[in-house]
């Protein structure tokens, strides 16, 4: 599926191909919550890095989150430096992938049949996750990848 996205002010536009476009995964970690999650969580989807095209790259700022041990994450969170919109995350450990924030995608995305709630150990105390009857919950990381979830639920697109 071709994904097209942008920041709020329009200074940055991007597109990429995604075989795994369903926005099913809600991350409650402090990094996602504070940088992109107005509802107490953020949703990333997966795209192919080799298909990423960007307009307005000069308007992008890269942020490396501070981790518990005092070092910085290898994940590069990209934001619009004009309006602050979270755009995508890239990490050299997985050079074939880019993870756009679902909130930045302008293309209509498929609705998930279930959600995965992850990093619940780190959710803010004011957040009350809305967990459906078929949703899966994880105190930390889930036991399946984004690709595995799409395969299990029949949502793979070539």
C-alpha positions in Angstrom: 0.0 0.0 0.0 1.3 3.5 -0.8 1.3 5.7 2.2 1.3 9.5 1.9 1.9 11.7 4.9 2.6 15.3 6.0 3.1 17.5 8.9 0.4 19.8 10.1 1.7 23.0 8.5 2.6 21.3 5.1 6.3 22.1 5.2 7.1 18.3 5.0 5.4 15.7 2.8 6.5 12.1 2.5 5.5 8.9 0.9 6.5 5.2 1.1 5.3 1.8 0.4 4.0 -0.4 3.2 3.2 -4.1 3.2 2.1 -3.6 6.9 -0.2 -0.5 7.0 -2.7 -1.4 9.7 -2.4 1.0 12.7 -3.1 -1.6 15.4 -0.2 -1.1 17.8 -0.6 1.4 20.7 2.7 2.2 22.5 2.4 3.7 26.0 6.2 4.2 26.6 7.2 7.6 27.8 9.1 8.4 24.6 6.1 7.8 22.4 3.6 9.4 24.8 5.6 12.6 25.2 6.8 13.0 21.6 3.7 12.0 19.7 0.9 10.6 21.9 -1.7 13.1 22.9 -4.0 10.3 24.0 -1.3 8.7 26.1 0.1 6.5 23.4 1.4 6.7 19.8 0.8 4.4 16.8 3.6 3.6 14.4 3.2 1.6 11.2 5.8 0.1 9.0 7.1 1.2 5.6 9.9 0.2 3.3 12.8 2.6 3.8 14.0 2.2 0.2 10.7 3.7 -1.1 10.7 6.7 1.2 10.5 10.0 -0.7 10.5 13.3 1.2 9.7 16.9 0.2 10.8 19.7 2.6 13.6 17.7 4.1 15.2 21.0 5.3 12.3 21.4 7.7 13.0 18.1 9.5 14.7 17.8 12.9 16.0 14.5 14.2 15.6 13.6 17.8 17.4 10.7 19.7 15.5 9.9 22.8 17.3 9.6 26.2 17.2 6.1 27.5 17.3 4.8 31.2 21.0 4.2 31.3 21.8 7.8 30.2 22.6 6.9 26.6 20.6 7.9 23.6 18.4 5.7 21.4 19.7 4.7 18.0 16.2 5.4 16.7 16.0 8.7 14.8 12.6 10.4 15.5 11.9 12.8 12.7 9.7 15.9 13.4 8.8 19.0 11.5 10.9 21.9 12.9 8.1 24.4 12.0 5.0 22.9 13.6 6.4 20.0 15.7 4.5 17.2 14.0 5.9 13.7 14.6 6.6 12.1 11.2 8.5 8.8 11.4 11.2 6.8 13.2 14.2 5.3 11.5 16.8 3.0 13.1 20.1 1.9 11.5 19.7 -1.5 13.1 16.8 -2.2 10.7 17.9 -0.2 7.6 15.2 -1.6 5.4 12.4 -0.2 7.6 10.9 3.2 8.4 8.1 3.6 10.9 5.7 6.5 10.1 3.5 7.8 12.9 -0.1 6.9 11.9 -1.1 10.4 13.0 1.0 11.9 10.1 -0.5 9.6 7.4 -3.0 11.3 5.0 -3.8 8.1 3.1 -6.9 6.3 4.5 -5.6 3.4 6.5 -7.3 0.1 7.1 -9.1 -0.2 10.4 -7.6 -2.8 12.7 -9.7 -5.8 13.8 -7.8 -5.8 17.1 -5.2 -3.7 18.9 -2.0 -4.5 20.6 -1.3 -2.4 23.7 2.4 -2.4 24.6 4.7 -0.9 27.1 1.8 -0.6 29.6 4.3 -0.6 32.5 5.2 3.0 31.4 1.7 4.5 30.8 0.8 7.7 32.5 -1.5 7.3 35.5 -4.2 9.3 33.9 -4.4 7.0 30.8 -7.2 4.4 30.8 -6.5 2.1 27.9 -9.6 1.1 26.0 -8.9 -2.6 25.6 -11.3 -4.5 23.4 -12.3 -8.2 23.9 -9.8 -9.4 21.3 -7.0 -6.9 22.0 -3.6 -8.1 23.3 -1.8 -6.4 26.1 1.9 -6.4 27.1 3.7 -4.9 30.0 6.7 -4.3 27.8 7.3 -5.5 24.2 4.8 -7.7 22.3 5.6 -11.3 21.4 5.1 -10.8 17.7 6.5 -8.3 15.2 4.5 -5.9 13.1 4.9 -8.2 10.1 3.9 -11.3 12.2 0.7 -9.5 13.4 -0.2 -8.6 9.8 0.4 -12.2 8.7 -1.6 -13.7 11.6 -4.6 -11.4 11.0 -4.4 -11.7 7.2 -3.5 -8.1 6.5 -0.3 -8.5 4.5 -0.1 -6.5 1.3 2.5 -7.2 -1.3 
